[in-house]
Amino acid sequence: MTHSDEYFMELAIEQASIAQTKGEVPVGAVFVDNNEVIAASGNAPIALNDPTAHAEIMVIRKAAELKNNYRLGGSVFVTLEPCAMCGGAAALAGVIVLGAREGRFSTKGEKKSMVPFAASSIPLVTLGTFLLWFGWFGFNGFSQLAMGTLDDVNAISKIAVNTHIAGAAGTVTGAAITRLLGGKTDIIMMLNGALAGLVAITAEPLTPSPFNIIIISVLPPNNLVIAAPVTVPAAPAI
């Protein structure tokens, strides 16, 4: 029998409800492979005394154990967008499966142009960054987990504004620092600065004032711009 995505999401919601009854943040997930649920879990950081025991991570761990393989395949249905940690774990899993992009670096680890294309497509990178930025409104805003009162709605609105301020502050910082250090504005570092600012404010997007948000969002791009020239030449050879 073929099940719909709605069916699997309902199962994930059930796991979230179970987690809530245990005093956890109500997030649930199921791991589906070949239209079959092979792992299901809710959040469990409190029960396990493990800050990484998010629902997504729990089902990924269970699926890997059952398959006895780190190359999982399948799909994860989760009731809330993955946090930075879980999204990073999923991205790393994708990198492991897909491997490095061939032609990005030479055999000596030096940057290499991919004829007839550039090493990276700046328009596509920009589009991807703006898509992530747009998605951040939903991730941060609906982490409020409630819209039943006027205070909740106001909080979601404030979180959206704060999120936007953080991304903008990171973008401007990336532009300013690359201009000061390199003599020209680096678009890629501007985009990286935007993402760094968004990640920085995700820890607590409601409480800080606009001024504090700018301070929080300015520091990561500075570190990024300084560290990038050190790390890129050291990239592993293909």
BELFEN-V69731 format. One record per run of one state. SS is the DSSP state (H for helix, E for strand, L for the rest). FROM is the first residue (numbers start at 1). TO is the last residue. If there is no record, write none. Layout:
BEGIN
ss->SS from->FROM to->TO
ss->SS from->FROM to->TO
END
This chain:
BEGIN
ss->L from->1 to->4
ss->H from->5 to->21
ss->L from->22 to->27
ss->E from->28 to->33
ss->L from->34 to->35
ss->E from->36 to->42
ss->L from->43 to->44
ss->H from->45 to->48
ss->L from->49 to->54
ss->H from->55 to->67
ss->L from->68 to->74
ss->E from->75 to->78
ss->L from->79 to->83
ss->H from->84 to->98
ss->L from->99 to->104
ss->E from->105 to->105
ss->L from->106 to->110
ss->E from->111 to->111
ss->L from->112 to->113
ss->E from->114 to->114
ss->L from->115 to->116
ss->E from->117 to->117
ss->L from->118 to->121
ss->H from->122 to->144
ss->L from->145 to->149
ss->H from->150 to->182
ss->L from->183 to->186
ss->H from->187 to->202
ss->L from->203 to->209
ss->H from->210 to->232
ss->L from->233 to->238
END
